[in-house]
Every structure is written in C-alpha cells, then in structure tokens.
Amino acid sequence: MTSHSKAEANEKQLEPIVQRAIATVRSSMSTRKPNIREAFSYGAIGIDPKHLVVWYIFSADADKSLATRSGFSKELDFQSRVALRTEGYPAPAVDQISVAFASDEEIKRAGGLRAFFA
C-alpha cells in the first residue's frame, strides 16, 4: 500500500468518527446560546490525526464574543474532545487537534469562505 493510499484509508476510517462527534456536540448544545450556525472539520487526518481542525461558526461577531465571554467556547472545545474520545478518535491526537471559532460576519469581511479558510 502506498503512503497516499494509506492516508486515504486512514481518512476514510476517521472521518465518520469526527462527524459523529461533531453531531453529538451540536445536539447536546442545541439549546445553548448563542446558537451554533454551522460546524465542520477539515485537516490532513489521514496523514496524522493531530491535523484535525473542528470549526464552530456563529452568525454574528457579537455571538462569537458572547460565546468567548460566557465560557461557551471553552465548553465546546472540551466537549468536542470528549466526543472524539468517546467515538474512538486516536487518543494521543485528541489533545493536539484544534477547535476554532468564527462568525459569518468575519468570514464575509475576509472575502468569503475560500479567503477566510485559505
């Protein structure tokens, strides 16, 4: 098996774990304010699981700011790591992943999704 095909196989195995973990966090936090408008992940997890980035997107800058001030962002970070461990994500990588936050407003100011996440 080539390194490329091994990375693809690893990613194919890990991606459902990540998606289940994100869905679990969103469901458990669905009544919390501010509302999470979107959540997704990306990264070269097939190469190394530590390269995962989980993003939570709020509608407005004020929502993102409130999430930070209230501790909601820290709780999302913590719960994301708990959910990843529960779903079977490689334990050594869980502490090395990134959990990040943004607002639709700041993404628009940056010029859209491609510009913001480039």
Contacts in CASP RR format, 6 or more apart in sequence:
PFRMAT RR
TARGET T0000
AUTHOR 0000-0000-0000
METHOD contacts of the structure
MODEL  1
MTSHSKAEANEKQLEPIVQRAIATVRSSMSTRKPNIREAFSYGAIGIDPK
HLVVWYIFSADADKSLATRSGFSKELDFQSRVALRTEGYPAPAVDQISVA
FASDEEIKRAGGLRAFFA
1 9 0 8 1.000
7 44 0 8 1.000
7 46 0 8 1.000
7 47 0 8 1.000
8 46 0 8 1.000
10 45 0 8 1.000
10 46 0 8 1.000
10 47 0 8 1.000
10 49 0 8 1.000
11 45 0 8 1.000
11 46 0 8 1.000
14 45 0 8 1.000
14 46 0 8 1.000
14 49 0 8 1.000
14 52 0 8 1.000
14 89 0 8 1.000
14 90 0 8 1.000
15 45 0 8 1.000
17 84 0 8 1.000
17 87 0 8 1.000
17 88 0 8 1.000
17 89 0 8 1.000
18 41 0 8 1.000
18 45 0 8 1.000
18 52 0 8 1.000
18 54 0 8 1.000
18 84 0 8 1.000
18 87 0 8 1.000
18 89 0 8 1.000
19 41 0 8 1.000
20 83 0 8 1.000
20 87 0 8 1.000
21 80 0 8 1.000
21 83 0 8 1.000
21 84 0 8 1.000
21 86 0 8 1.000
21 87 0 8 1.000
21 89 0 8 1.000
22 39 0 8 1.000
22 40 0 8 1.000
22 41 0 8 1.000
22 54 0 8 1.000
22 80 0 8 1.000
22 83 0 8 1.000
24 83 0 8 1.000
24 86 0 8 1.000
24 87 0 8 1.000
25 39 0 8 1.000
25 76 0 8 1.000
25 79 0 8 1.000
25 80 0 8 1.000
25 83 0 8 1.000
26 36 0 8 1.000
26 39 0 8 1.000
28 79 0 8 1.000
29 36 0 8 1.000
29 72 0 8 1.000
29 75 0 8 1.000
29 76 0 8 1.000
29 79 0 8 1.000
32 72 0 8 1.000
33 66 0 8 1.000
33 72 0 8 1.000
34 58 0 8 1.000
34 59 0 8 1.000
34 60 0 8 1.000
34 62 0 8 1.000
34 63 0 8 1.000
34 64 0 8 1.000
34 66 0 8 1.000
34 67 0 8 1.000
34 72 0 8 1.000
35 58 0 8 1.000
35 59 0 8 1.000
35 63 0 8 1.000
36 56 0 8 1.000
36 57 0 8 1.000
36 58 0 8 1.000
36 76 0 8 1.000
37 57 0 8 1.000
37 58 0 8 1.000
37 59 0 8 1.000
37 104 0 8 1.000
38 55 0 8 1.000
38 56 0 8 1.000
38 57 0 8 1.000
39 54 0 8 1.000
39 55 0 8 1.000
39 56 0 8 1.000
39 57 0 8 1.000
40 54 0 8 1.000
40 55 0 8 1.000
40 57 0 8 1.000
41 52 0 8 1.000
41 53 0 8 1.000
41 54 0 8 1.000
41 55 0 8 1.000
42 53 0 8 1.000
42 55 0 8 1.000
42 117 0 8 1.000
43 51 0 8 1.000
43 52 0 8 1.000
43 53 0 8 1.000
44 51 0 8 1.000
45 51 0 8 1.000
45 52 0 8 1.000
48 93 0 8 1.000
49 89 0 8 1.000
49 90 0 8 1.000
49 92 0 8 1.000
49 93 0 8 1.000
49 97 0 8 1.000
50 92 0 8 1.000
50 93 0 8 1.000
50 96 0 8 1.000
50 97 0 8 1.000
51 97 0 8 1.000
52 89 0 8 1.000
52 93 0 8 1.000
52 97 0 8 1.000
52 98 0 8 1.000
53 97 0 8 1.000
53 98 0 8 1.000
53 99 0 8 1.000
53 100 0 8 1.000
54 80 0 8 1.000
54 97 0 8 1.000
54 98 0 8 1.000
54 99 0 8 1.000
54 100 0 8 1.000
55 100 0 8 1.000
55 101 0 8 1.000
55 102 0 8 1.000
56 73 0 8 1.000
56 76 0 8 1.000
56 99 0 8 1.000
56 100 0 8 1.000
56 101 0 8 1.000
56 102 0 8 1.000
57 101 0 8 1.000
57 102 0 8 1.000
57 103 0 8 1.000
57 104 0 8 1.000
57 107 0 8 1.000
58 64 0 8 1.000
58 67 0 8 1.000
58 101 0 8 1.000
58 102 0 8 1.000
58 103 0 8 1.000
58 104 0 8 1.000
59 103 0 8 1.000
59 104 0 8 1.000
59 105 0 8 1.000
60 103 0 8 1.000
60 104 0 8 1.000
60 105 0 8 1.000
61 103 0 8 1.000
61 105 0 8 1.000
61 106 0 8 1.000
63 103 0 8 1.000
64 73 0 8 1.000
64 101 0 8 1.000
64 102 0 8 1.000
64 103 0 8 1.000
64 106 0 8 1.000
66 72 0 8 1.000
67 73 0 8 1.000
67 76 0 8 1.000
67 101 0 8 1.000
68 101 0 8 1.000
73 101 0 8 1.000
76 99 0 8 1.000
76 101 0 8 1.000
77 99 0 8 1.000
80 99 0 8 1.000
81 94 0 8 1.000
81 95 0 8 1.000
81 97 0 8 1.000
81 99 0 8 1.000
84 94 0 8 1.000
84 97 0 8 1.000
85 91 0 8 1.000
85 94 0 8 1.000
102 116 0 8 1.000
106 116 0 8 1.000
107 113 0 8 1.000
107 116 0 8 1.000
110 116 0 8 1.000
END
